[in-house]
């Protein structure tokens, strides 16, 4: 290989390593059989959730994973793969899982979620969790419940006292 080719590949590896380090979720999917239209639809949907999809050579992805200090996905990098990088640990996998239900040609193979390697089943379980906004709403509801119950009790006592 000539020097220019090696430098170009090194640039790609560096970019991939940076994306892997910055992403909360890195998911490997097999896209064999998807039409260009399907891929564009998937890319648009992912972009709405601050996630990106890219197709890279498996050897370059393996080198980037090693450079980023993330291991465990290498065994899933066989055949034609696309890599999805998501800032949110739940949104990217959720979009992929939903899309895969509608289109059998997209297969989730594995993912690196918050530093933990998960198989396809694990990625789907993460996708079934509520998103960040949903989790915050659930937490706030838990905080609000005791105050609400106290206010209802005080009002009931006040109403009973006023009736007497």
C-alpha positions as CSV (number, residue, x, y, z in Angstrom):
1,X,0.0,0.0,0.0
2,X,1.2,3.4,-0.7
3,X,1.6,6.1,1.9
4,X,-1.4,8.2,0.9
5,X,-3.7,5.2,1.2
6,X,-2.4,4.4,4.7
7,X,-2.8,8.0,5.8
8,X,-6.4,8.1,4.5
9,X,-7.2,4.9,6.3
10,X,-5.6,6.3,9.5
11,X,-7.8,9.4,9.3
12,X,-10.9,7.1,9.0
13,X,-9.7,5.1,12.0
14,X,-9.1,8.2,14.0
15,X,-12.6,9.6,13.2
16,X,-14.3,6.3,14.0
17,X,-12.4,6.0,17.4
18,X,-13.5,9.6,18.2
19,X,-17.2,8.7,17.4
20,X,-17.0,5.5,19.5
21,X,-15.6,7.4,22.4
22,X,-18.2,10.2,22.2
23,X,-21.2,7.9,21.7
24,X,-23.3,6.4,24.5
25,X,-24.4,3.7,22.1
26,X,-22.5,2.1,19.2
27,X,-24.6,-0.6,17.5
28,X,-23.6,-3.0,14.7
29,X,-26.4,-3.8,12.3
30,X,-26.5,-6.0,9.1
31,X,-28.2,-4.1,6.3
32,X,-28.0,-6.7,3.6
33,X,-31.2,-6.5,1.4
34,X,-32.1,-2.9,2.4
35,X,-32.9,-0.6,-0.5
36,X,-31.3,2.8,-0.9
37,X,-34.7,4.3,0.0
38,X,-34.9,2.2,3.2
39,X,-31.4,3.3,4.2
40,X,-32.2,6.9,3.6
41,X,-35.4,6.6,5.7
42,X,-33.4,5.0,8.5
43,X,-30.7,7.7,8.3
44,X,-33.3,10.5,8.5
45,X,-35.0,8.8,11.5
46,X,-31.7,8.4,13.3
47,X,-30.7,12.0,12.6
48,X,-33.9,13.2,14.3
49,X,-32.6,11.4,17.4
50,X,-29.1,12.7,17.2
51,X,-27.7,9.4,15.9
52,X,-25.8,8.6,12.7
53,X,-25.4,5.5,10.5
54,X,-22.3,4.8,8.5
55,X,-20.9,1.9,6.5
56,X,-17.2,1.2,7.1
57,X,-14.8,-1.6,6.4
58,X,-14.8,-4.1,9.3
59,X,-11.0,-4.0,9.6
60,X,-11.1,-0.2,10.1
61,X,-13.8,-0.5,12.7
62,X,-11.8,-3.2,14.6
63,X,-8.8,-0.9,14.6
64,X,-10.9,2.1,15.8
65,X,-12.4,-0.1,18.6
66,X,-8.9,-1.0,19.7
67,X,-7.7,2.6,19.6
68,X,-10.7,3.7,21.6
69,X,-10.0,1.0,24.2
70,X,-13.4,-0.7,23.6
71,X,-13.4,-4.4,23.0
72,X,-16.0,-7.1,22.5
73,X,-17.7,-6.1,19.3
74,X,-15.0,-7.5,17.0
75,X,-16.6,-11.0,16.8
76,X,-19.8,-9.4,15.4
77,X,-17.9,-7.6,12.6
78,X,-18.4,-10.2,9.9
79,X,-20.1,-9.6,6.5
80,X,-21.7,-6.3,5.4
81,X,-22.3,-4.1,8.5
82,X,-23.3,-0.6,9.2
83,X,-22.4,1.1,12.5
84,X,-24.8,3.4,14.3
85,X,-23.5,6.0,16.7
86,X,-26.0,7.5,19.1
87,X,-25.4,10.2,21.7
88,X,-28.3,8.9,23.8
89,X,-28.0,5.2,25.0
90,X,-31.7,4.5,24.4
91,X,-32.8,6.6,21.4
92,X,-30.5,5.0,18.7
93,X,-31.3,1.4,19.7
94,X,-35.0,2.3,19.9
95,X,-35.0,3.6,16.4
96,X,-33.1,0.5,15.1
97,X,-35.4,-2.0,16.9
98,X,-38.5,-0.2,15.6
99,X,-37.2,-0.1,12.1
100,X,-36.1,-3.8,12.2
101,X,-39.7,-4.8,13.2
102,X,-41.0,-3.3,10.0
103,X,-38.1,-4.4,7.8
104,X,-36.7,-7.9,8.1
105,X,-33.6,-7.0,6.2
106,X,-32.2,-4.9,9.0
107,X,-30.7,-7.1,11.7
108,X,-29.3,-5.8,15.0
109,X,-26.2,-7.8,15.7
110,X,-24.6,-6.3,18.9
111,X,-24.0,-3.0,20.6
112,X,-21.7,-1.2,22.9
113,X,-24.0,0.7,25.3
114,X,-22.3,2.9,27.9
115,X,-19.2,0.8,27.7
116,X,-20.9,-2.6,28.0
117,X,-21.0,-5.0,25.1
118,X,-24.5,-6.4,24.5
119,X,-25.8,-9.0,22.0
120,X,-28.8,-8.3,19.8
121,X,-31.2,-9.4,22.6
122,X,-29.6,-7.0,25.1
123,X,-29.8,-4.1,22.6
124,X,-33.5,-4.8,22.1
125,X,-34.0,-4.8,25.9
126,X,-32.3,-1.4,26.1
127,X,-34.5,-0.1,23.3
128,X,-37.6,-1.1,25.3
129,X,-36.7,1.2,28.2
130,X,-38.4,4.6,28.3
131,X,-36.3,7.4,26.9
132,X,-34.6,10.1,28.9
133,X,-37.7,12.3,29.0
134,X,-39.8,9.4,30.1
135,X,-37.4,8.5,32.9
136,X,-37.3,12.0,34.1
137,X,-41.1,12.2,34.1
138,X,-41.3,8.9,36.1
139,X,-38.8,10.2,38.6
140,X,-40.6,13.5,39.1
141,X,-43.9,11.7,39.5
142,X,-42.3,9.6,42.3
143,X,-41.1,12.8,44.0
144,X,-44.4,14.5,43.6
145,X,-46.6,11.6,44.9
146,X,-45.9,12.1,48.7
147,X,-46.4,15.8,48.5
148,X,-49.7,15.3,46.6
149,X,-50.9,12.7,49.2
150,X,-50.0,15.1,52.1
151,X,-51.9,17.9,50.4
152,X,-55.0,15.7,50.0
153,X,-54.9,14.7,53.6
154,X,-54.5,18.3,54.8
155,X,-57.4,19.4,52.6
156,X,-59.6,16.5,53.9
157,X,-58.9,17.6,57.5
158,X,-59.6,21.2,56.7
159,X,-62.9,20.3,55.0
160,X,-63.9,18.1,58.0
161,X,-63.0,20.9,60.4
162,X,-64.9,23.5,58.4
163,X,-68.0,21.2,58.3
164,X,-68.1,21.0,62.1
